[in-house]
């Protein structure tokens, strides 16, 4: 039976109106559900449930992560772990340090054995694109260097042709050294070791002519061996940004770790320290400092933590400059590229707003 044309158009109009009324509501509901899902964090939930951050570190790197005479883990990486605990749990002491070898570090993070990895681990495309991991924050800009004994008479890495070189297995240093020697038409014999302490001991024992590692570590190592006449050669054969790495797919945890690092740098930029953070929180009229310390705005809510998250970090751990002075300055390591950007370095915080 044929329907009048005006009736068909009317029915079509009603159907279209119903679709237009229902679609936004459905879309809105889906959007809200998606936002709620994106705000959930399996890692954050696990950390809160156990009241402990599991942080993968080297455990044998002077200035970065090394137990002191009382067994307390000390160093820039250790303090980065403490800063994350302060932001999430309000207490920088709620960290369990998990020493990891270069060979085990990525598997430990992938499997959930640790919540984050802060272990002199370089940020590279292959690691981020292939391992399911991502760099949340760079806490140190480094580069590969060589150390030799002073009586070797070597003043440049180009003088190492035919040398034996101690290397830590499973690190980017292996690739950096091979590429450097190949590019300069030089030959070398690698001698591989599983741990950094073992590598250092082998170098001192004369098993290698040189040792290639992060310049920061070699500087710290030299400081612990003042009577050995060690010389760090001037070349830096790679650029190695290192820091806090997390698993991909947990965006809320990634955000929290990233902005923990930003808070440490922002505090140094603003002159907020562990000594004056409480007073600044009570008296400052600077809106940027008020936001940082949680007396204005809702930065904590955006991250899913308490409004005092950054205040807890700074008051308990200090700002980035304090971490440096406590851990690396005593070893004679220059800040160099790790100065604030306002002082010619590479460290800066995105806007805390």
Beta strands, then each sheet from edge to edge (+ up, - down):
strand 1: 53-57
strand 2: 60-61
strand 3: 65-67
strand 4: 73-74
strand 5: 95-99
strand 6: 116-122
strand 7: 133-142
strand 8: 144-149
strand 9: 163-168
strand 10: 188-193
strand 11: 210-214
strand 12: 230-232
strand 13: 240-247
sheet 1: 5+ 1+ 6+ 13- 7+
sheet 2: 2+ 3- 4+
sheet 3: 10+ 9+ 11+ 8- 12+
end
